[in-house]
Amino acid sequence: MTRTVTPSHAAARVEAQAKLNLFLHVLGRGPDGYHQLETLFQRIALADTVVVRTDVAARTLDCRGAATGPTEDNLAWRAAAAFALAAGWPASFAIEIDKRIPVGGGLGGGSADAAAVLRAMNALAPRPLERETLASLAFRLGADVPYLLTKHSLALGTGRGERLVALGPLPAREIILLVPPFGVSSREAFEWHVGRHDGAPRAPHARPLPSSPLGWNVVAGYAANDLEEAVFANHPSLAGLRAALEQSGASIARMTGSGSTVFGVFPPVADGPAGAAAFPPLGAVDATRIDTSTVDRVAELELL
């Protein structure tokens, strides 16, 4: 039963954390025509700041720090509109986003913003939506949104990524993101993948994870992204970025999601020669370096 609360706040702030796909296995197609996936989601410290206000007279979106296209196509805007339709509230809202997560890089920035809006609106609503209803709204917005709606720092996703099993957090690790000056859409990546592999026999499921708590050494043994081959064939520079990370001592170096961002996982300084500090300057390589880290908990929502 949906509960009714007396609202005492009209605004909320969420640090919408980005995600990595520590592995991404593309399996056979499901009855709906979509490829089934097995992926290990990991939240990282890099985040957009999302503020939602409901004591306003109109519906507005102010996105600072990156061009994200028309308002009506913005996932955060669509999330707010979907919540308002499902809950019958609010009539108006103002969304403010400070963008730090690169757009179109496979880091889930738009999905994280959408999930943050859903979390904020449900916390502010006089009649919050049930968890299942909220998760259904999230999945209709995008396959990454259900994970980014949760409080799981690490989770195994199956189906299209929406069926989630929470896992115990991994020890924190330094992360280097190498972000090229172009994005890769999920549609492009899967079309290229299908063009290279459709018709080939596909595994019905990937190798199961061990039941005991995961460590980074175990994760490294599973760390593959089945979309890399096709994406790298169309963007060969990404293979060079991944090789640079490997040569600098990254325990895992992969593309995240459908790209275009390539990430490296580095041991703490105490466990290696210099950790991420050993990675050389990019020089003439056309990519932006972002230093961040994994996190073992999801940022809490703040009522304003």
Secondary structure, DSSP 8 states (H G I E B T S, - for coil): ---------SEEEEEEEEEEEEEEEEEEE-TTS-EEEEEEEEEEEEEEEEEEE-SSSS-EEEEESS----GGG-HHHHHHHHHHHHHT--S--EEEEE--S-TTSSS-HHHHHHHHHHHHHHHH-SS---HHHHHHHHHHH-TTHHHHHSS-SEEEEEETTTEEEE-------EEEEEE-SS---HHHHHHHHHHHHTTS---SS-----SS---HHHHHHH--BTTHHHHHHH-THHHHHHHHHHHTT-SEEEE-TTSS-EEEEE--GGGSSSGGGGS---TT---EEEEEEB-SS----EE-
